[in-house]
Amino acid sequence: MDIKEILIKYWGYSVFRPRQEDIIQSVLEGNDTLALLPTGGGKSLCYQIPGLAREGICLVITPLIALMKDQVENLRKKGIPAMALHSGMKRHEIEVVIDNAIYGAYKFLYISPERLQTEKMQESIRHMQVNLLAVDEAHCISQWGYDFRPPYLEIANIRPLINAPVLALTATATREVITDIQERLLFAKENLIRKSFERKNLTYVVFKEEGKLKRLTKIAGNLKGSGIVYVRNRRKTREIAEYLAKNRFGAGYYHAGMSARDRDRKQDEWIRDKFRIMVATNAFGMGIDKPDVRFVVHMDLPNSLEAYFQEAGRAGRDEKQAYGVMLYDDADVIDARHMLQISYPELPEIRKIYNALGNYLQLAVGSGKDQHFEFDLNDFSTQYKLKPLIVFNALKLLEKEGYIMLTEALRQPSRIHFELKKEDLYRFQVENLKYDSFIKLLLRSYSGLFNEFVKISEQEIAHRADTDTKNVFKLLKTLERYGVLTYIPQTEKPQLIFITNRLDERDIQFSHKNYRDRKKDAEKRLESVINYVSSQSKCRSQQLLEYFGETNVMRCGKCDVCIKRNRMELSELDFDQILEQLKPLLQSGAYTLDELVKKVRFSNEDKILKVFNWLFDNEHIRQDERFRYTWWKK
């Protein structure tokens, strides 16, 4: 089928978004391709359409379990067979999925990078007819990326096992990361297709503000449509949502500490406009495509411009005017630097936490590889008298070194799979009449039970069987004991997986270079955020785009910096020409105003004074006791 026919048939669109068709054609021609598209730019279609256009199965590598589940659900609703393999699944469930993938039952198989590392998975891939290897969130492969994950480094190991091109996709990559991705995925030749990150409908604004809550209500009152408010900690999500509600703005809150059921409910209510504003930690937003978000407000400084760009980019996906607003004060800068230091506990502390973890999970040294454990971070921290934030950061560093993997709390509904073949099941029903009607009810209620694990609802079954859920649970467990089916009850706890056998804490090694370099990179990224909010001389959009390697971009004309400059009634060219002369002069020495005006070669003295006054008002210039001026590097 032609790619445009696929687009119309499954997605109902008649035209592609910018660069989508170029990326798809590049992949279909067999080229390794790096697709760099901004948040909301339609990355998933870039692998889904070529995956459908070619015979075989498309393997999609992604680290985000929640996103995997959403993508699989969306594809299945369109009648496209898809499945995911992730850490929340039981061993037998995984085996069934792999067998089905080998026999061509799916067009798309989503896999976590950790799962890809196992010998079993690699051997299975050898027997699949893979038509494309799609690597989502590809910046995770780069140690220079803001979200480096060591298992991504192993992805290239499966390239000899398949005869298919690689499509790497990301919404955030600097020049260094772009090069790194292509090298580490063993691209046959460099091949980058990018869409400009410029969002003409999205205006970035920064307010240095003591009364941030008052400013937030002003923003919410002035702008219609939905909004997202990002904060750093869980407690503030509830407090700010309650504050907004008291001020008659419908608001809800969302964070990773809530149960998966509550998070799903809150997200669904916000998407269906039950309330306007979602106050959340950065756990919220990945994979959400709500088109009418008019504003995203950050109440705390994010850790990197990559994270900020992605989060702010959730506004204005309908291409109508929207705003990304950052509110900060001097205390926020101090807090952000402090939080970064806490994010890197000392190595002896990390080893101590690793050792306590092995004891908590009752794992002997030398055992535990690939084992999954339900894990309660707060209970663990309390039991060993540790600070939860230090524990969390230590676990994330252990994860980056490839020792463990920690998943978010994920709501996994109950699933069943019939183990007996149809003729054997019929024989069982004849010999065990008391279970016959219940088995028939299951077969009438759910399809595909012989082929794969199918989601079920004990409540729904109980209602149809005119019984209670306790009895349904008991019947399912009995049938499992008889070998008729496998039953996996629902769960929604975070999981911790040991990637290697438990080591003696003295054998836990962190490359000092890796540890030190990662911390330096994190500090550098945070300083970029601080420079961004502090700067008053350059258009916000230009600053962000230059960070991602896009130069020669016009001023947006709408951000807080541009509005102040627009009031000066100066063209961009005049302002830049004067600034290019003033700044080096003031950086090199101290001058009186008269001296500066004489030294700047520009025909209009009034315009020189306007630029000087603007720089002075925005604290780029300071005056000494002798009334001379110098450049002020804050």
C-alpha positions as CSV (number, residue, x, y, z in Angstrom):
1,M,0.0,0.0,0.0
2,D,1.2,3.5,-0.8
3,I,2.3,5.6,2.2
4,K,-0.3,8.3,1.6
5,E,-3.0,5.6,1.4
6,I,-1.8,4.3,4.7
7,L,-1.9,7.8,6.2
8,I,-5.5,8.3,5.0
9,K,-6.7,4.8,5.9
10,Y,-5.4,4.6,9.5
11,W,-4.9,8.2,10.6
12,G,-7.5,10.1,8.4
13,Y,-4.9,12.7,7.3
14,S,-4.5,13.6,3.7
15,V,-1.1,15.4,4.0
16,F,2.0,14.8,6.0
17,R,3.5,17.2,8.5
18,P,6.7,19.0,7.5
19,R,9.7,16.5,7.0
20,Q,7.6,13.4,7.9
21,E,7.4,12.3,4.2
22,D,11.2,12.9,3.7
23,I,12.0,10.8,6.8
24,I,9.6,8.0,5.7
25,Q,11.0,7.9,2.2
26,S,14.6,7.8,3.5
27,V,13.8,4.8,5.6
28,L,11.9,3.0,2.8
29,E,15.0,3.5,0.6
30,G,17.0,1.5,3.2
31,N,18.9,4.5,4.7
32,D,19.8,4.7,8.4
33,T,18.2,8.0,9.4
34,L,18.2,10.3,12.4
35,A,14.9,12.3,12.6
36,L,15.1,15.4,14.7
37,L,11.5,16.8,15.2
38,P,10.3,19.1,17.9
39,T,7.8,17.9,20.6
40,G,4.5,17.4,18.9
41,G,6.1,17.1,15.5
42,G,4.6,13.6,14.8
43,K,7.7,11.3,15.4
44,S,5.7,8.1,15.8
45,L,4.2,8.3,12.3
46,C,7.7,8.3,10.9
47,Y,8.2,4.7,11.9
48,Q,4.6,3.5,12.0
49,I,4.0,4.2,8.3
50,P,7.1,2.5,6.9
51,G,6.5,-0.4,9.4
52,L,3.1,-0.9,7.8
53,A,4.3,-0.3,4.2
54,R,6.9,-3.2,4.4
55,E,6.5,-6.9,5.0
56,G,7.6,-8.0,8.5
57,I,7.7,-6.5,12.0
58,C,9.0,-3.1,13.1
59,L,10.9,-3.2,16.4
60,V,10.5,0.0,18.5
61,I,13.0,0.6,21.3
62,T,11.7,3.0,23.9
63,P,12.5,3.5,27.7
64,L,9.0,4.7,28.6
65,I,6.6,2.0,29.6
66,A,3.6,4.3,29.9
67,L,4.3,5.5,26.3
68,M,4.7,1.9,25.1
69,K,1.3,1.0,26.5
70,D,-0.4,4.1,25.0
71,Q,1.1,3.5,21.5
72,V,0.1,-0.2,21.6
73,E,-3.5,0.7,22.6
74,N,-3.7,3.4,19.9
75,L,-2.5,1.0,17.2
76,R,-4.8,-1.8,18.3
77,K,-7.8,0.6,18.2
78,K,-6.9,1.2,14.5
79,G,-6.9,-2.6,13.9
80,I,-3.0,-2.7,13.7
81,P,-1.6,-5.7,15.6
82,A,1.0,-4.4,18.2
83,M,2.5,-5.6,21.5
84,A,4.9,-4.4,24.1
85,L,7.6,-6.2,26.1
86,H,8.4,-4.4,29.4
87,S,9.6,-5.0,32.9
88,G,6.0,-5.2,34.4
89,M,5.4,-8.6,32.6
90,K,5.8,-12.1,33.9
91,R,8.3,-14.5,32.2
92,H,5.6,-16.7,30.6
93,E,3.7,-13.7,29.3
94,I,7.0,-12.5,27.7
95,E,7.5,-15.9,26.1
96,V,4.0,-15.9,24.5
97,V,4.6,-12.5,23.0
98,I,8.0,-13.5,21.6
99,D,6.6,-16.6,20.0
100,N,3.8,-14.6,18.4
101,A,6.3,-12.1,17.1
102,I,8.4,-14.8,15.5
103,Y,5.3,-16.3,13.8
104,G,4.3,-12.8,12.4
105,A,1.4,-12.0,14.6
106,Y,2.3,-8.4,15.1
107,K,3.4,-5.4,12.9
108,F,4.9,-3.6,15.8
109,L,6.8,-4.8,18.9
110,Y,7.8,-2.3,21.5
111,I,10.8,-3.3,23.6
112,S,12.6,-1.6,26.5
113,P,16.4,-1.3,25.9
114,E,17.1,-3.5,29.0
115,R,15.0,-6.3,27.5
116,L,17.0,-6.1,24.3
117,Q,20.2,-7.0,26.2
118,T,19.1,-10.5,27.1
119,E,20.5,-13.5,25.1
120,K,16.9,-14.9,24.8
121,M,15.7,-11.7,23.2
122,Q,18.6,-11.4,20.8
123,E,18.2,-15.0,19.7
124,S,14.5,-14.5,19.1
125,I,15.1,-11.4,17.0
126,R,17.3,-13.5,14.8
127,H,14.2,-15.5,13.8
128,M,11.9,-12.4,13.3
129,Q,11.4,-10.8,9.9
130,V,12.4,-7.3,11.1
131,N,11.6,-4.5,8.5
132,L,12.8,-1.5,10.6
133,L,14.6,-0.8,13.9
134,A,13.1,2.4,15.4
135,V,15.0,3.9,18.3
136,D,12.8,6.4,20.1
137,E,14.2,9.0,22.6
138,A,17.5,8.4,20.8
139,H,19.3,11.1,22.8
140,C,19.4,8.5,25.7
141,I,22.3,6.8,23.8
142,S,24.6,9.7,24.2
143,Q,26.6,10.4,27.4
144,W,26.4,14.0,26.4
145,G,22.6,13.8,26.4
146,Y,20.5,15.0,29.3
147,D,19.0,11.6,29.9
148,F,21.8,9.1,29.2
149,R,20.8,5.4,29.7
150,P,23.6,2.8,29.4
151,P,21.4,0.0,28.0
152,Y,21.0,2.2,24.9
153,L,24.7,1.6,24.1
154,E,23.8,-2.1,23.5
155,I,21.2,-1.4,20.8
156,A,23.9,-1.6,18.0
157,N,24.6,-5.2,19.0
158,I,21.5,-6.4,17.3
159,R,22.3,-4.8,14.0
160,P,24.1,-7.9,12.6
161,L,21.0,-10.0,13.5
162,I,18.6,-8.0,11.2
163,N,18.6,-6.9,7.7
164,A,16.9,-3.5,8.1
165,P,17.7,0.2,8.5
166,V,17.7,2.1,11.7
167,L,15.5,5.1,12.3
168,A,16.6,7.1,15.4
169,L,14.1,9.7,16.7
170,T,14.4,12.5,19.2
171,A,13.0,16.0,20.0
172,T,16.1,17.2,21.9
173,A,19.6,17.0,20.7
174,T,22.6,19.4,20.6
175,R,25.3,19.1,17.9
176,E,27.4,16.8,20.1
177,V,24.4,14.5,20.7
178,I,23.5,14.4,17.0
179,T,27.0,13.1,16.1
180,D,27.0,10.7,19.0
181,I,23.7,9.1,18.1
182,Q,24.8,8.3,14.6
183,E,28.2,6.9,15.6
184,R,26.8,4.7,18.4
185,L,24.0,3.3,16.3
186,L,26.6,2.4,13.6
187,F,25.0,4.4,10.8
188,A,26.4,3.4,7.4
189,K,26.6,7.1,6.6
190,E,25.6,10.4,8.3
191,N,21.9,11.1,7.5
192,L,20.1,13.8,9.6
193,I,16.7,15.0,8.6
194,R,15.5,17.8,10.9
195,K,12.7,20.2,11.2
196,S,13.5,23.6,12.7
197,F,12.7,23.6,16.4
198,E,11.2,27.1,15.9
199,R,7.6,27.3,17.1
200,K,6.2,30.5,15.7
201,N,2.9,30.1,17.6
202,L,4.7,29.5,21.0
203,T,5.9,32.5,22.9
204,Y,8.5,32.0,25.6
205,V,8.3,34.4,28.6
206,V,10.4,34.8,31.8
207,F,9.3,36.7,34.9
208,K,11.6,37.3,37.8
209,E,8.9,37.3,40.4
210,E,8.7,37.2,44.2
211,G,4.9,36.6,44.2
212,K,4.8,33.7,41.8
213,L,1.3,32.5,42.8
214,K,-0.2,35.9,42.1
215,R,1.5,36.0,38.7
216,L,0.2,32.4,38.0
217,T,-3.4,33.5,38.7
218,K,-2.9,36.5,36.4
219,I,-1.7,34.2,33.6
220,A,-4.6,31.7,34.1
221,G,-7.1,34.6,34.2
222,N,-5.7,36.3,31.0
223,L,-5.4,33.1,28.9
224,K,-8.2,30.7,27.9
225,G,-7.9,27.0,27.3
226,S,-6.0,24.3,29.2
227,G,-2.7,24.8,31.1
228,I,0.0,22.8,32.7
229,V,1.9,24.1,35.7
230,Y,5.2,22.3,36.5
231,V,6.7,22.2,40.0
232,R,9.7,20.4,41.4
233,N,8.2,18.5,44.3
234,R,5.1,16.4,45.0
235,R,3.8,18.5,47.9
236,K,3.6,21.6,45.9
237,T,1.4,20.0,43.2
238,R,-1.4,19.6,45.8
239,E,-0.8,23.0,47.4
240,I,-0.8,25.0,44.1
241,A,-3.8,23.1,42.8
242,E,-5.7,23.9,46.0
243,Y,-4.6,27.6,45.7
244,L,-5.9,27.7,42.1
245,A,-9.2,26.1,43.1
246,K,-9.7,28.7,45.8
247,N,-9.2,31.4,43.2
248,R,-11.9,29.7,41.0
249,F,-9.6,28.1,38.5
250,G,-10.4,24.4,38.0
251,A,-7.2,22.5,38.8
252,G,-6.0,19.0,39.5
253,Y,-2.6,17.6,40.5
254,Y,-0.4,14.7,39.3
255,H,2.9,13.2,40.6
256,A,4.7,9.8,40.5
257,G,3.8,9.1,44.2
258,M,0.1,8.7,43.4
259,S,-1.4,5.3,42.6
260,A,-1.4,4.5,38.9
261,R,-5.2,4.4,39.0
262,D,-5.4,7.9,40.4
263,R,-2.9,9.2,37.8
264,D,-4.8,7.7,34.9
265,R,-8.0,9.2,36.3
266,K,-6.5,12.6,36.7
267,Q,-5.0,12.6,33.3
268,D,-8.2,11.4,31.7
269,E,-10.3,14.1,33.5
270,W,-7.9,16.9,32.3
271,I,-7.9,15.6,28.7
272,R,-11.7,15.6,28.8
273,D,-11.7,19.2,30.2
274,K,-13.2,18.2,33.6
275,F,-10.7,20.8,34.9
276,R,-8.5,23.4,33.2
277,I,-5.1,23.3,34.8
278,M,-2.9,20.3,35.7
279,V,-0.3,21.0,38.4
280,A,2.4,18.4,38.1
281,T,5.9,17.2,38.5
282,N,7.8,16.3,35.4
283,A,6.3,12.8,35.6
284,F,3.3,14.2,33.7
285,G,3.1,14.9,30.0
286,M,5.2,12.3,28.1
287,G,3.1,11.1,25.1
288,I,0.2,13.4,25.9
289,D,-1.2,15.1,22.8
290,K,-3.8,17.6,24.0
291,P,-4.0,20.2,21.3
292,D,-5.6,23.1,23.1
293,V,-2.9,23.7,25.9
294,R,-2.6,27.4,25.9
295,F,0.1,27.8,28.5
296,V,2.8,25.8,30.3
297,V,4.2,27.5,33.4
298,H,7.3,26.4,35.2
299,M,7.2,27.5,38.9
300,D,10.7,26.1,39.5
301,L,13.8,26.1,37.4
302,P,14.1,22.8,35.3
303,N,17.4,21.0,35.3
304,S,18.2,21.6,31.6
305,L,17.0,23.5,28.6
306,E,16.4,20.2,26.9
307,A,13.8,19.3,29.6
308,Y,12.3,22.8,29.5
309,F,12.0,22.8,25.7
310,Q,10.2,19.5,25.7
311,E,7.9,20.4,28.6
312,A,7.1,23.9,27.3
313,G,6.5,22.4,23.9
314,R,3.4,20.7,25.1
315,A,1.6,24.0,24.6
316,G,0.1,25.0,21.3
317,R,0.1,21.7,19.5
318,D,-2.9,23.0,17.5
319,E,-0.6,25.6,16.1
320,K,-2.6,28.5,17.7
321,Q,-1.0,31.1,20.0
322,A,0.3,29.6,23.2
323,Y,2.8,30.5,25.9
324,G,5.7,28.9,27.8
325,V,6.3,30.9,31.0
326,M,9.2,30.5,33.5
327,L,8.7,32.1,36.9
328,Y,11.8,32.4,39.2
329,D,13.5,34.4,41.9
330,D,17.0,34.5,43.3
331,A,16.2,31.7,45.9
332,D,15.2,29.4,43.0
333,V,18.8,29.7,41.6
334,I,20.3,28.7,44.9
335,D,17.8,25.8,45.3
336,A,18.5,24.5,41.9
337,R,22.2,24.4,42.5
338,H,21.6,22.7,45.9
339,M,19.3,20.1,44.3
340,L,21.9,19.3,41.7
341,Q,24.5,18.6,44.4
342,I,22.0,16.3,46.2
343,S,21.5,14.5,42.8
344,Y,25.1,13.1,43.0
345,P,25.5,11.4,46.4
346,E,29.1,10.4,47.3
347,L,30.2,7.0,46.1
348,P,30.5,5.4,49.6
349,E,26.8,6.5,50.2
350,I,25.7,4.9,46.9
351,R,27.5,1.6,47.8
352,K,25.9,1.6,51.3
353,I,22.4,2.0,49.7
354,Y,23.1,-0.8,47.2
355,N,24.1,-3.1,50.0
356,A,21.0,-2.2,52.0
357,L,18.9,-2.8,48.9
358,G,20.2,-6.4,48.6
359,N,19.4,-7.1,52.2
360,Y,16.0,-5.5,51.9
361,L,15.1,-7.8,49.0
362,Q,16.8,-10.8,50.7
363,L,19.1,-11.4,47.8
364,A,22.3,-13.4,48.4
365,V,25.5,-12.0,46.8
366,G,25.9,-13.7,43.4
367,S,22.2,-14.1,42.7
368,G,19.3,-11.9,41.4
369,K,20.1,-11.3,37.8
370,D,17.0,-10.4,35.8
371,Q,14.8,-10.8,38.9
372,H,11.9,-8.4,39.4
373,F,10.8,-7.1,42.8
374,E,7.9,-4.9,43.8
375,F,9.6,-2.0,45.5
376,D,8.4,0.6,48.0
377,L,11.0,3.4,48.2
378,N,9.5,5.0,51.3
379,D,9.3,1.7,53.2
380,F,12.9,0.9,52.2
381,S,14.1,4.4,53.3
382,T,12.3,4.2,56.6
383,Q,13.5,0.7,57.4
384,Y,17.2,1.7,56.8
385,K,16.9,5.2,58.2
386,L,17.8,6.8,54.9
387,K,16.6,10.0,53.3
388,P,14.2,9.1,50.4
389,L,15.6,11.8,48.0
390,I,19.2,10.6,48.5
391,V,18.0,7.0,48.0
392,F,16.2,7.9,44.8
393,N,19.2,9.7,43.4
394,A,21.6,6.8,44.3
395,L,19.3,4.3,42.6
396,K,19.1,6.5,39.5
397,L,23.0,6.5,39.4
398,L,23.1,2.8,39.9
399,E,20.6,2.5,37.0
400,K,22.8,4.7,34.8
401,E,25.8,2.4,35.5
402,G,23.7,-0.6,34.5
403,Y,23.4,-2.4,37.9
404,I,19.6,-2.1,38.4
405,M,16.5,-0.7,36.7
406,L,13.7,1.1,38.6
407,T,10.3,1.5,36.9
408,E,7.6,4.0,37.7
409,A,4.4,2.7,39.4
410,L,2.4,1.4,36.5
411,R,-1.1,0.1,36.6
412,Q,-1.1,-3.4,35.1
413,P,-4.6,-4.8,34.7
414,S,-5.3,-8.5,35.3
415,R,-4.5,-10.8,32.4
416,I,-5.2,-14.4,31.5
417,H,-4.0,-16.8,28.8
418,F,-5.4,-20.3,28.1
419,E,-2.6,-22.9,28.2
420,L,-4.7,-25.9,26.9
421,K,-5.4,-26.3,23.2
422,K,-9.1,-26.1,22.3
423,E,-9.6,-29.8,22.1
424,D,-7.9,-30.4,25.4
425,L,-9.9,-27.6,27.0
426,Y,-13.1,-29.2,25.7
427,R,-12.1,-32.5,27.3
428,F,-11.4,-30.7,30.6
429,Q,-14.9,-29.1,30.5
430,V,-16.6,-32.5,29.9
431,E,-14.7,-34.1,32.8
432,N,-15.1,-31.1,35.2
433,L,-18.7,-29.8,34.6
434,K,-18.7,-27.5,37.6
435,Y,-16.2,-25.2,35.7
436,D,-17.8,-25.5,32.3
437,S,-20.1,-22.5,32.5
438,F,-17.4,-20.3,33.9
439,I,-15.0,-21.3,31.1
440,K,-17.7,-20.6,28.5
441,L,-18.3,-17.2,30.1
442,L,-14.6,-16.3,29.7
443,L,-14.5,-17.5,26.1
444,R,-17.7,-15.5,25.3
445,S,-16.4,-12.3,27.1
446,Y,-12.8,-12.2,25.6
447,S,-11.3,-13.0,22.3
448,G,-7.7,-14.1,21.6
449,L,-7.3,-16.1,24.9
450,F,-5.5,-19.0,23.2
451,N,-3.1,-16.7,21.4
452,E,-1.9,-14.1,23.9
453,F,-2.4,-12.7,27.4
454,V,-5.7,-10.8,27.4
455,K,-6.7,-8.0,29.8
456,I,-9.7,-8.9,31.9
457,S,-11.8,-7.3,34.6
458,E,-12.8,-9.5,37.6
459,Q,-15.6,-7.0,38.4
460,E,-17.1,-7.4,34.9
461,I,-16.8,-11.2,35.0
462,A,-18.4,-11.3,38.5
463,H,-21.3,-9.1,37.2
464,R,-21.9,-11.4,34.2
465,A,-21.6,-14.6,36.3
466,D,-23.9,-13.1,39.0
467,T,-21.3,-13.7,41.7
468,D,-18.7,-11.6,43.6
469,T,-15.0,-10.8,42.7
470,K,-13.7,-13.0,45.5
471,N,-15.3,-16.1,43.8
472,V,-14.0,-15.1,40.4
473,F,-10.5,-14.8,41.8
474,K,-10.8,-18.2,43.5
475,L,-12.1,-19.8,40.2
476,L,-9.3,-18.3,38.2
477,K,-6.7,-19.5,40.7
478,T,-8.2,-23.0,40.7
479,L,-8.1,-23.2,36.9
480,E,-4.5,-22.0,37.0
481,R,-3.7,-24.9,39.4
482,Y,-5.2,-27.3,37.0
483,G,-3.0,-26.0,34.2
484,V,-6.0,-24.7,32.2
485,L,-4.8,-21.1,32.1
486,T,-2.3,-18.6,33.5
487,Y,-3.8,-15.8,35.6
488,I,-1.8,-12.6,36.5
489,P,-3.7,-10.4,38.9
490,Q,-3.5,-6.7,38.5
491,T,-0.7,-4.7,40.2
492,E,0.3,-1.1,40.3
493,K,3.5,-1.0,42.3
494,P,6.9,0.2,41.1
495,Q,9.3,-2.5,40.1
496,L,13.0,-2.9,40.7
497,I,15.0,-5.2,38.4
498,F,18.5,-6.4,39.0
499,I,20.3,-6.2,35.6
500,T,23.3,-8.1,37.1
501,N,23.7,-10.5,40.0
502,R,24.0,-8.8,43.4
503,L,27.6,-7.8,44.0
504,D,29.5,-7.3,47.2
505,E,29.3,-3.5,47.8
506,R,33.1,-3.3,47.4
507,D,32.7,-4.5,43.8
508,I,30.3,-1.7,42.9
509,Q,32.5,0.4,40.6
510,F,31.7,3.8,39.2
511,S,34.0,5.1,36.6
512,H,35.3,8.2,38.4
513,K,35.5,9.9,34.9
514,N,31.9,9.0,34.2
515,Y,30.7,10.1,37.6
516,R,32.7,13.3,37.5
517,D,31.9,14.1,33.8
518,R,28.2,13.4,34.3
519,K,28.1,15.8,37.2
520,K,30.0,18.4,35.2
521,D,27.6,18.0,32.3
522,A,24.6,18.4,34.7
523,E,26.2,21.6,36.2
524,K,26.8,22.9,32.7
525,R,23.2,22.3,31.6
526,L,21.8,23.9,34.8
527,E,24.0,27.0,34.2
528,S,22.5,27.2,30.7
529,V,19.1,27.4,32.3
530,I,20.3,30.1,34.7
531,N,21.8,32.1,31.9
532,Y,18.6,31.8,29.9
533,V,16.4,33.2,32.7
534,S,19.0,35.9,33.6
535,S,19.5,37.1,30.0
536,Q,17.6,40.3,29.1
537,S,19.4,41.1,25.8
538,K,18.4,38.3,23.5
539,C,15.1,37.0,22.2
540,R,14.0,33.9,24.2
541,S,13.3,31.9,21.1
542,Q,16.7,32.7,19.6
543,Q,18.4,31.6,22.9
544,L,16.7,28.3,22.9
545,L,17.2,27.6,19.2
546,E,20.9,28.5,19.4
547,Y,21.4,26.1,22.2
548,F,20.2,23.4,19.8
549,G,22.5,24.6,17.0
550,E,20.1,26.7,15.0
551,T,21.6,30.1,14.2
552,N,20.5,33.0,12.0
553,V,16.9,32.8,13.4
554,M,14.9,36.0,13.4
555,R,13.7,37.5,16.7
556,C,10.2,36.3,17.7
557,G,9.0,39.8,18.4
558,K,6.6,38.6,21.2
559,C,8.7,37.4,24.2
560,D,9.4,39.6,27.2
561,V,12.8,40.6,25.8
562,C,11.5,41.4,22.4
563,I,8.6,43.5,23.8
564,K,11.0,45.6,25.8
565,R,13.2,46.1,22.8
566,N,10.2,46.9,20.6
567,R,9.3,49.8,22.9
568,M,12.6,51.4,21.9
569,E,11.4,51.8,18.3
570,L,14.7,50.4,17.0
571,S,15.1,47.9,14.2
572,E,16.8,44.6,15.1
573,L,19.7,45.5,12.7
574,D,20.3,48.9,14.4
575,F,20.2,47.4,17.9
576,D,22.6,44.6,17.0
577,Q,25.0,46.9,15.3
578,I,25.2,49.2,18.3
579,L,25.4,46.4,20.8
580,E,28.2,44.7,18.8
581,Q,30.3,47.8,19.4
582,L,29.2,48.8,22.9
583,K,29.6,45.4,24.6
584,P,33.3,44.8,23.8
585,L,34.1,48.4,24.8
586,L,32.4,48.0,28.2
587,Q,34.0,44.6,28.7
588,S,37.5,45.9,28.1
589,G,37.4,49.0,30.3
590,A,35.4,51.9,32.0
591,Y,34.1,54.8,30.0
592,T,32.0,57.9,30.5
593,L,28.8,58.2,28.5
594,D,30.3,60.8,26.2
595,E,33.3,58.6,25.5
596,L,31.1,55.7,24.6
597,V,29.0,57.8,22.2
598,K,32.1,59.1,20.4
599,K,33.6,55.6,20.1
600,V,30.5,53.9,18.6
601,R,30.4,54.4,14.9
602,F,26.8,55.0,14.2
603,S,25.1,57.9,12.5
604,N,22.2,58.4,14.9
605,E,23.3,59.4,18.5
606,D,19.8,59.1,19.8
607,K,19.7,55.4,18.9
608,I,23.0,54.8,20.7
609,L,21.6,56.4,23.8
610,K,18.4,54.2,23.5
611,V,20.5,51.0,23.4
612,F,22.7,52.3,26.3
613,N,19.7,53.1,28.4
614,W,18.1,49.7,27.7
615,L,21.3,47.9,28.7
616,F,21.5,50.0,31.9
617,D,17.9,49.5,32.8
618,N,18.3,45.7,32.4
619,E,21.4,45.6,34.6
620,H,23.9,44.8,31.8
621,I,25.9,47.9,32.6
622,R,26.9,49.3,36.0
623,Q,28.3,52.7,37.0
624,D,31.3,53.2,39.3
625,E,32.0,56.0,41.8
626,R,33.6,58.1,39.1
627,F,30.5,57.9,36.9
628,R,32.2,55.6,34.4
629,Y,30.4,52.6,33.0
630,T,31.5,48.9,32.6
631,W,29.8,45.7,31.4
632,W,28.3,43.8,34.4
633,K,28.7,40.1,34.2
634,K,26.2,38.9,36.9
